[in-house]
Amino acid sequence: MSRLFPGFLIAVMACACGGEGMGGDSMVGDDGAPDPAQDQGTLDPGQPGDPGKVPGMFMVLGATGDKQAMAMGINMTYGAQPAPNWKIWIQGGNHGGFTDHKVWSGFLDVAPTVTRHQQQKIVTNFVLPLFQRAFGLTESFPEMLDAPPDSPLFTVDKEL
């Protein structure tokens, strides 16, 4: 069983979770109590707040124009996690580009230089392989985690 956090995906049945802020590290067992042993992978969209160390594989996403989840917090979160972990930094992306229902402006975001479609495609290109690996599924795109391509649209830091 897992707990659903507003605005993000939690996969049920043992094991991958995502959430805004500190929601990303909260998995629960069938009895409703936290059960980090079930957590095979965590996806953190880089919200403010330190999730602490989380079990399993870890990926944090950030964007150069995101003024809610800024580089300092993303780097701190990434640096606190044991391997394997990945930090995906989207060049020209912003906070609103991670969603399909909000458009931030002004002090909360910088105008993007990539389209929302491009930003979400980058996210999908990394999240799908992470979940496939975390769940022990056939990996359609293992190179995205092991040896990501060079791109002007994103950078990747990783510890395997």
N, C-alpha and C positions, 0 to 999 in steps of 0.2 A: 504494500500500500504506500502511497505517497501523498504529500500535501500539495495542493495547488496554490501557487503564488500569483497574484494579479499580474497580468501582462507578460507572462513568460511560460515556457513549456516545462513540464515535469513528466518524464517518462515513468510509467508504473511498472511493477513486477520486478523489481530488483535492480533499478539501477543507474540511471543517469538523471541528473537534475540540472535545472537552470533557474535562475531567479534574479530579481533585481536586488542589489545591495546584499545584505546578509542572508537573504532567502536562498541563495544559491547553495549553501552548505547544509540545508536542513532536510534530511531524509527521515522518514519515520517507518517503523516496522508495522506489522499487522496489528500490534497492540496500541499503536499511536505514539509509542515512545521513539525518540531518536535512535536510528540504527545505522551508524556510519559503515558498518560491515557490508551493508547492501549497496553502498554507493560505489559504482564502478567508474563513474565519470561525472565531472562537474563542468558546467558551462557558466561563466560569469560575464555578464555584459558590462562589467567595469563600473558599476555604480559606486558612489561614495560609501564608505563603510568597509571595514576589514573583515572578510569572512573567516579569518584564521586559516589554519591548515585544514585542508579537506582531503579525505581519502580518495583513492582512485586517480584516474587521469584528470587533468585540469586544463581548461582553455579559458583565456580571458580575451575579450574583444574590445578594441578601442578605435577611436577615429580622431584625426587631427583637429577637426572643427567642433568636437563635442565639448561643451562647456559645463556639462553636468558631471560626466565621468572623465576627469582630466588625467593627463599622463602620470602625474605623481602618484595618484591612487592606484592606477592600473599597474604601474611598475612595482609599487609596494605589494599589491596583491599577488602579482606574478612571482615576485622574488620570495614570497613566503611559502610557496608550494614546492613540495618535493617532485622529482621527476616521476613519470613523464608529464611534461607541461608545455603549453604553447601560448604565446602572446601574438595575437594578430592585430596589426595596427593599420587601419585603412586610411590611406592618404586622400584627403579631400572629403572624407565622410563627416557626418555629424550625428548628434543624438537622435534627431527625428528620422534619420535615414535607417535606423535599426527597426523602425516600426512601420506599420501600414495605416495607422490611425491618428497619429499626432504630427503636427508640424510646429516645431519650436522656432522662435525667432528672437532677435535681440540678444540679451545677456545670456540666454540659455543655450544658444547655438550660433555657430558661424555659418554663413551661407555655404552650402556644399559646392564642391567643384566636380563631384561625381553624381550620377543620378541615383535615386533611391534603388532602382533596379540593379545598377552595378554594385552598390553597397550590399544589398541583400543577397546578390549572387555570390559575392566574396564570402559572406557569412555562411551560406549554404555549402559552398565548396569546401569549407573547413569543418563545419559542424557535422555534416553527414559522415565523413570518414571517422571523426572522433567517436560518434555514437556506434558506428559499425565496429570499430575496434573495441570499444568499451563493452559491447554486448557479445563479442566473439563471433560476429557475423562475417560473411564474405566481404572483403574490403574491395570495393569497386575502384577506389582512388587512393591507395595507400601512399602514393608519392606526395599527396598534399600534406601529409603529416611527416613523412620521413625525409623528403627532399623537395620542399615546395618550390615552384618555379619562381624565377625573378619576375617582378612586375613593378611598374611605376605606380600601380594602384594600391599595393599593400607591402608591408614588411612582416617577417615572421621571425620571432625568437623562439627557440625550443630547447628543451633538455629531454633526451630520450633515455 
